[in-house]
Amino acid sequence: MKKAIVLLSGGIDSSTTLFLAKKKRFKCFCLIFDYGQRHKREIASAKRIARLAGCKYEVIKIRLPWKGSSLLDKRLPITQRAKEPKNLRARIPLSYVPARNTIFLSFAVSYAEAIKAEAIFIGANQIDFSGYPDCRLEYYKIFEKLIKKGTKAGVEGKRIKIYTPLINKTKGEIIKLGLRLKVPYHLTWSCYKGGKKPCGKCDSCKFREKGFAELGIEDPLK
């Protein structure tokens, strides 16, 4: 069976991506990151989802002491979504964590080489997103070239492919796909603020709300 590394945050996109990778008959190994984010709720969700999916997981704890993001620094305000999506994309919000996906993918590539996995799955999206530059398709195409040139596997002709199956889907389309795959959305967590209930105001909550509203169904977290 083909092996894949899946970056799992515990949110809607990464959880759907995990179940999609399993549907494609990959043996999935999940990477969960504890990088000093405001809360541990999403990490707990990711662990539960990985266990439910029957997948091995690793929790990687790293420190980013320079912070630079409202997800890492409680002194900075959590971004709230602009009224118009085009305005949202015109700026990179304070919730952007500097080079986060580059850091995460580097760990994933190392893991993939070590266990001879041929794929990395990430639930990146460039439609309903906060404008992060490391969530765009162009970025992943360039990163694949880096893997080819900068790894033993790459120079020996053993391709490690980055899969971004949700990159051009709306949040509603992602949730619709996930429902077919039986993704346990009641276990997922999206809110930047943590807590017992989603805040309903941050970018991530608003996109989640939009997705369920597109399908005319209620978010199970509500």
VOVO-108923 format. One record per residue: y, x, z of N, C-alpha, C in turn; residue number from 1. Coordinates in steps of 0.001 Angstrom, whole numbers, plus 500000, padded with zeros to 6 digits. Layout:
<nodes>
NODE    n_yy    n_xx    n_zz   ca_yy   ca_xx   ca_zz    c_yy    c_xx    c_zz    i
NODE       Y       X       Z       Y       X       Z       Y       X       Z  NUM
...
</nodes>
This chain:
<nodes>
NODE    n_yy    n_xx    n_zz   ca_yy   ca_xx   ca_zz    c_yy    c_xx    c_zz    i
NODE  498801  500838  500000  500000  500000  500000  501252  500875  500000    1
NODE  502236  500490  499207  503500  501219  499152  504245  501094  500480    2
NODE  504914  502172  500862  505660  502182  502114  507161  502052  501850    3
NODE  507851  501385  502773  509302  501236  502664  509941  501361  504037    4
NODE  511100  501995  504064  511946  502016  505255  512937  500863  505119    5
NODE  513045  500045  506151  513984  498923  506122  515010  499114  507223    6
NODE  516280  499133  506860  517357  499209  507844  517559  497819  508424    7
NODE  517288  497679  509709  517281  496362  510335  518308  496296  511460    8
NODE  519314  495451  511277  520369  495312  512284  520151  494113  513188    9
NODE  519318  493169  512735  519119  491941  513493  519929  490773  512979   10
NODE  520713  491002  511917  521517  489941  511328  520792  489217  510203   11
NODE  521483  488283  509580  520896  487476  508507  520465  488333  507326   12
NODE  521341  489217  506863  521062  489967  505640  519895  490934  505811   13
NODE  519910  491717  506867  518851  492710  507048  517511  492040  507342   14
NODE  517520  490929  508063  516280  490222  508372  515678  489609  507107   15
NODE  516521  489035  506273  516051  488493  505000  515487  489600  504125   16
NODE  516154  490745  504132  515695  491879  503347  514318  492354  503811   17
NODE  514100  492393  505113  512800  492794  505643  511700  491856  505147   18
NODE  511917  490571  505251  510890  489619  504834  510684  489641  503322   19
NODE  511740  489952  502576  511608  490076  501127  510790  491318  500770   20
NODE  511027  492428  501474  510249  493648  501234  508772  493412  501523   21
NODE  508482  492668  502592  507094  492327  502903  506494  491449  501806   22
NODE  507291  490515  501284  506833  489652  500195  506472  490472  498964   23
NODE  507181  491572  498762  506916  492460  497624  505766  493428  497924   24
NODE  505095  493198  499038  503880  493937  499428  504143  495397  499804   25
NODE  505294  495638  500399  505559  496949  500987  505103  496935  502440   26
NODE  504549  498054  502889  504315  498248  504312  505628  498748  504894   27
NODE  506231  497960  505754  507612  498222  506179  507686  498931  507535   28
NODE  508569  499910  507587  508881  500648  508804  510373  500441  509056   29
NODE  510704  499815  510179  512090  499426  510428  512846  500491  511216   30
NODE  514092  500704  510816  515009  501567  511553  516101  500702  512159   31
NODE  516243  500792  513466  517255  500044  514211  518174  501066  514875   32
NODE  519479  500887  514743  520416  501887  515249  521197  501389  516459   33
NODE  521163  502191  517488  522017  502016  518659  523078  503110  518552   34
NODE  524227  502728  518001  525246  503730  517696  526514  503556  518540   35
NODE  526354  502895  519677  527494  502708  520565  528284  501461  520281   36
NODE  527686  500510  519563  528393  499271  519266  528690  498483  520543   37
NODE  529587  497532  520440  530104  496797  521603  529007  496145  522449   38
NODE  527935  495736  521838  526911  494992  522564  525526  495360  522049   39
NODE  524508  494996  522839  523115  495306  522489  522383  494076  521965   40
NODE  523101  492973  521830  522449  491721  521430  521759  491861  520073   41
NODE  522430  492511  519127  521841  492637  517799  520619  493555  517816   42
NODE  520619  494546  518703  519466  495446  518801  518255  494679  519323   43
NODE  518476  493841  520341  517392  493010  520872  516856  492072  519793   44
NODE  517745  491501  518985  517324  490618  517898  516491  491375  516877   45
NODE  516938  492562  516525  516220  493360  515533  514808  493689  516013   46
NODE  514667  494047  517268  513339  494360  517820  512423  493145  517741   47
NODE  512933  492001  518121  512118  490781  518116  511683  490426  516701   48
NODE  512589  490587  515750  512285  490253  514361  511255  491222  513785   49
NODE  511398  492498  514091  510431  493489  513614  509043  493191  514175   50
NODE  508989  492867  515462  507688  492552  516078  507078  491302  515455   51
NODE  507918  490282  515236  507431  489044  514637  506895  489287  513228   52
NODE  507539  490200  512506  507124  490527  511141  505909  491457  511121   53
NODE  505507  491934  512294  504354  492824  512380  504639  494223  511875   54
NODE  505873  494677  512062  506291  495973  511535  506581  496974  512650   55
NODE  506211  498208  512412  506586  499279  513327  508094  499473  513246   56
NODE  508709  499804  514383  510147  500071  514346  510493  501263  515219   57
NODE  511585  501898  514850  512153  503006  515616  513590  502650  515948   58
NODE  513966  502834  517214  515364  502654  517609  515988  504042  517690   59
NODE  516975  504284  516845  517645  505578  516788  518964  505488  517548   60
NODE  519071  506255  518605  520292  506235  519404  521162  507422  519031   61
NODE  522361  507142  518586  523303  508196  518204  524662  507897  518835   62
NODE  525487  508922  518942  526826  508766  519488  527856  509098  518419   63
NODE  528883  508277  518361  530027  508539  517489  531258  508589  518397   64
NODE  531419  509669  519157  532462  509717  520193  533884  509606  519655   65
NODE  534063  509852  518364  535409  509738  517772  535763  508280  517472   66
NODE  534784  507382  517581  534970  505933  517417  535582  505602  516051   67
NODE  536821  505110  515981  537436  504795  514699  537124  503407  514170   68
NODE  536621  502526  515028  536268  501173  514604  536375  500228  515796   69
NODE  536729  498979  515520  536775  497987  516594  535376  497622  517084   70
NODE  534345  497974  516322  532975  497736  516782  532540  498783  517796   71
NODE  533301  499882  517866  532982  500975  518782  534003  501129  519902   72
NODE  535207  500672  519657  536316  500882  520586  536853  499532  521047   73
NODE  536627  499195  522298  537021  497891  522822  538532  497743  522951   74
NODE  539253  498839  522760  540720  498748  522796  541269  498161  521505   75
NODE  540465  498162  520455  540894  497626  519166  540451  496184  519019   76
NODE  541264  495351  518384  540903  493936  518232  539819  493739  517184   77
NODE  538948  492763  517438  537943  492396  516450  538634  491666  515305   78
NODE  538313  492044  514089  538941  491447  512915  538597  489973  512788   79
NODE  539604  489169  512436  539363  487779  512095  539659  487591  510622   80
NODE  538877  486747  509989  538902  486611  508542  540222  486044  508039   81
NODE  540718  486625  506941  541912  486102  506285  541586  484752  505644   82
NODE  542599  483974  505336  542369  482637  504777  541763  482709  503388   83
NODE  542186  483659  502586  541672  483781  501231  540779  485003  501115   84
NODE  539565  484857  500536  538660  485995  500402  539265  487188  499693   85
NODE  540125  486959  498705  540723  488078  497976  541622  488907  498897   86
NODE  542271  488252  499853  543095  488981  500808  542224  489833  501723   87
NODE  541048  489281  502064  540124  490004  502926  539665  491289  502252   88
NODE  539361  491218  500961  538838  492367  500248  539921  493384  499916   89
NODE  541174  492960  499980  542263  493867  499632  542491  494925  500697   90
NODE  541898  494731  501878  542066  495692  502956  540699  496018  503544   91
NODE  540615  497155  504179  539398  497507  504896  539687  497269  506367   92
NODE  539002  496335  507004  539353  495919  508369  538976  496943  509431   93
NODE  539489  496714  510629  539232  497611  511755  537757  497648  512153   94
NODE  536991  496653  511727  535571  496627  512064  534761  497630  511234   95
NODE  535368  498198  510211  534680  499236  509418  534373  500438  510305   96
NODE  533107  500849  510327  532685  502038  511068  532631  503196  510084   97
NODE  533434  504256  510282  533521  505341  509309  532158  505894  508899   98
NODE  531874  505764  507591  530678  506334  506959  529370  505838  507579   99
NODE  529368  504649  508157  528180  504160  508862  526939  504108  507970  100
NODE  527068  503516  506791  525882  503403  505950  525411  504751  505428  101
NODE  526326  505689  505272  525940  507043  504868  525096  507690  505969  102
NODE  525509  507478  507210  524748  508006  508356  523375  507344  508424  103
NODE  523360  506020  508326  522094  505285  508433  521137  505654  507297  104
NODE  521659  505729  506085  520809  506049  504945  520248  507458  505042  105
NODE  521017  508370  505617  520529  509744  505782  519304  509771  506697  106
NODE  519340  509010  507777  518169  508896  508643  517008  508263  507879  107
NODE  517307  507230  507093  516261  506530  506342  515599  507448  505312  108
NODE  516395  508284  504657  515842  509219  503671  514928  510226  504356  109
NODE  515350  510730  505499  514527  511679  506251  513201  511041  506658  110
NODE  513272  509816  507144  512071  509083  507548  511161  508865  506346  111
NODE  511764  508455  505226  510988  508190  504009  510260  509449  503536  112
NODE  510952  510581  503547  510308  511835  503130  509151  512188  504061  113
NODE  509367  512020  505339  508369  512425  506334  507075  511619  506217  114
NODE  507181  510325  505909  505975  509493  505842  505585  509162  504402  115
NODE  506285  509811  503458  505993  509618  502029  506191  508166  501589  116
NODE  507272  507588  502060  507655  506254  501593  508438  506392  500301  117
NODE  508302  505430  499438  508972  505519  498144  510167  504583  498005  118
NODE  510480  503875  499101  511576  502912  499008  512334  502806  500317  119
NODE  513627  502506  500178  514491  502177  501309  515135  500832  500980  120
NODE  515017  499889  501900  515634  498577  501706  516811  498433  502665  121
NODE  517925  497957  502122  519104  497705  502939  519729  496376  502505  122
NODE  520144  495569  503471  520679  494243  503178  522157  494231  502844  123
NODE  522604  495196  502083  524024  495277  501717  524420  494125  500794  124
NODE  525688  493729  500884  526188  492623  500080  527636  492892  499689  125
NODE  527962  492643  498422  529327  492869  497956  530003  491568  497498  126
NODE  529460  490431  497916  530059  489138  497590  530745  488558  498826  127
NODE  529952  488113  499797  530508  487630  501064  530488  488784  502059  128
NODE  531515  489619  501977  531554  490811  502832  532988  491126  503201  129
NODE  533171  492049  504143  534504  492347  504675  535235  493449  503915  130
NODE  534720  493832  502759  535406  494832  501953  535030  496267  502270  131
NODE  533944  496470  503014  533539  497841  503350  533140  498602  502083  132
NODE  533652  499809  501895  533341  500553  500661  531885  500968  500554  133
NODE  531181  501079  501678  529773  501490  501629  528828  500296  501552  134
NODE  529354  499153  501070  528515  497981  500816  528518  497622  499331  135
NODE  529052  498492  498506  529167  498215  497075  528025  498868  496293  136
NODE  527634  498199  495208  526498  498670  494412  526709  500081  493888  137
NODE  527922  500404  493479  528219  501735  492954  527866  502824  493961  138
NODE  528142  502561  495217  527848  503524  496285  526356  503826  496345  139
NODE  525521  502801  496249  524078  502998  496365  523501  503715  495152  140
NODE  524072  503472  493990  523631  504192  492793  523910  505688  492936  141
NODE  525076  506007  493472  525435  507412  493682  524547  508033  494753  142
NODE  524241  507282  495806  523402  507819  496888  521995  508118  496381  143
NODE  521485  507309  495477  520176  507572  494883  520167  508901  494137  144
NODE  521253  509196  493454  521368  510477  492743  521369  511632  493741  145
NODE  522015  511426  494881  522043  512442  495931  520633  512718  496448  146
NODE  519858  511657  496645  518466  511825  497097  517674  512642  496089  147
NODE  517865  512335  494825  517125  513033  493763  517450  514516  493747  148
NODE  518699  514857  493994  519135  516257  493901  518981  517015  495213  149
NODE  518994  516308  496344  519103  516989  497632  517912  516871  498561  150
NODE  516767  516400  498043  515572  516313  498878  514392  516976  498178  151
NODE  513423  517386  498974  512189  517966  498422  511480  516948  497537  152
NODE  511417  515700  498028  510782  514653  497237  511473  514492  495884  153
NODE  512796  514521  495912  513552  514329  494683  513328  515427  493660  154
NODE  513410  516661  494106  513269  517769  493150  511829  517913  492657  155
NODE  510868  517354  493400  509467  517369  492960  509114  516135  492136  156
NODE  510126  515326  491846  509914  514162  490991  509346  512946  491690  157
NODE  509367  512930  493027  508866  511788  493785  510056  510926  494201  158
NODE  510313  509912  493454  511511  509115  493637  511484  508314  494931  159
NODE  512601  508309  495637  512826  507395  496753  513924  506439  496300  160
NODE  513550  505215  496042  514486  504238  495479  515161  503436  496581  161
NODE  516443  503192  496434  517182  502328  497357  517238  500923  496767  162
NODE  516695  499975  497496  516713  498579  497066  517812  497829  497814  163
NODE  518646  497133  497053  519711  496292  497623  519551  494879  497045  164
NODE  518501  494164  497418  518177  492899  496751  519174  491774  496971  165
NODE  520070  491923  497951  521021  490846  498253  522433  491177  497785  166
NODE  522593  492269  497098  523919  492831  496824  524867  491844  496136  167
NODE  524344  490996  495245  525208  490088  494495  524958  488615  494825  168
NODE  524447  488350  496012  524196  486976  496428  525259  486510  497420  169
NODE  525581  485228  497364  526450  484655  498387  525639  484506  499670  170
NODE  526328  484277  500778  525607  484103  502037  524701  482877  501974  171
NODE  525158  481837  501293  524327  480644  501139  523056  480937  500368  172
NODE  523177  481708  499308  521999  482076  498509  521026  482931  499318  173
NODE  521584  483806  500157  520739  484655  501009  519952  483796  501990  174
NODE  520631  482865  502637  519970  481999  503616  518920  481116  502935  175
NODE  519231  480609  501753  518279  479785  501013  517007  480585  500716  176
NODE  517183  481835  500290  516041  482717  500044  515264  482943  501338  177
NODE  515989  483226  502414  515351  483500  503694  514551  482320  504226  178
NODE  515043  481112  503998  514309  479929  504442  512978  479811  503713  179
NODE  512970  480167  502433  511706  480161  501681  510740  481213  502219  180
NODE  511311  482326  502692  510488  483420  503215  510132  483232  504686  181
NODE  510652  482138  505279  510412  481824  506696  511007  482881  507634  182
NODE  512206  483317  507307  512928  484241  508183  513333  483483  509450  183
NODE  513080  484035  510628  513426  483335  511878  514914  483466  512201  184
NODE  515731  482686  511524  517176  482810  511704  517624  482480  513124  185
NODE  516804  481742  513869  517160  481431  515253  517117  482675  516140  186
NODE  516470  483739  515645  516409  485003  516391  517475  486001  515953  187
NODE  518141  485740  514847  519129  486688  514322  520434  486609  515100  188
NODE  521226  487653  514963  522538  487688  515623  523544  488335  514685  189
NODE  524703  487699  514527  525717  488187  513600  527041  488547  514263  190
NODE  527369  487899  515359  528695  488024  515970  528998  489454  516412  191
NODE  530186  489923  516088  530627  491260  516467  530831  491396  517983  192
NODE  531068  490256  518646  531454  490326  520051  530284  490264  521036  193
NODE  529106  489917  520571  527993  489785  521496  528150  488537  522348  194
NODE  527649  488595  523582  527753  487437  524453  526568  486506  524314  195
NODE  526641  485365  524993  525550  484391  524960  525624  483500  523730  196
NODE  526855  483273  523258  527046  482432  522081  527980  483143  521096  197
NODE  527803  482913  519787  528703  483519  518799  530147  483073  519028  198
NODE  531088  483986  518768  532498  483653  519000  533027  482658  517987  199
NODE  532450  482672  516777  532878  481749  515729  534170  482133  515045  200
NODE  534736  483283  515405  536038  483668  514867  536019  484979  514083  201
NODE  535116  485888  514404  535114  487185  513717  534630  487019  512279  202
NODE  534852  488047  511458  534437  487999  510058  532975  487616  509915  203
NODE  532134  488260  510701  530699  488059  510564  530304  486622  510890  204
NODE  530894  486059  511928  530631  484660  512272  531094  483724  511159  205
NODE  532252  484007  510576  532790  483139  509532  531916  483163  508281  206
NODE  531437  484331  507904  530561  484407  506738  529244  483674  507009  207
NODE  528736  483838  508209  527501  483139  508591  527712  481624  508516  208
NODE  528822  481165  509088  529150  479737  509064  529248  479225  507630  209
NODE  529891  480010  506775  530055  479644  505367  528700  479486  504685  210
NODE  527774  480406  504988  526469  480363  504354  525692  479106  504687  211
NODE  525628  478748  505959  524908  477535  506348  525617  476288  505828  212
NODE  526960  476332  505803  527728  475189  505297  527451  474968  503811  213
NODE  527280  476048  503049  526975  475933  501624  525693  475150  501386  214
NODE  524755  475261  502312  523473  474587  502178  523451  473229  502876  215
NODE  524530  472922  503597  524605  471643  504300  523651  471547  505467  216
NODE  523352  472696  506085  522462  472691  507250  523144  473366  508418  217
NODE  522643  473097  509611  523253  473648  510802  522665  475011  511153  218
NODE  523523  475910  511572  523085  477212  512052  522226  477020  513302  219
NODE  521005  477540  513324  520150  477337  514508  520730  477938  515786  220
NODE  521677  478871  515670  522291  479435  516881  523262  478449  517528  221
NODE  523612  477405  516808  524526  476400  517359  523759  475250  518013  222
</nodes>
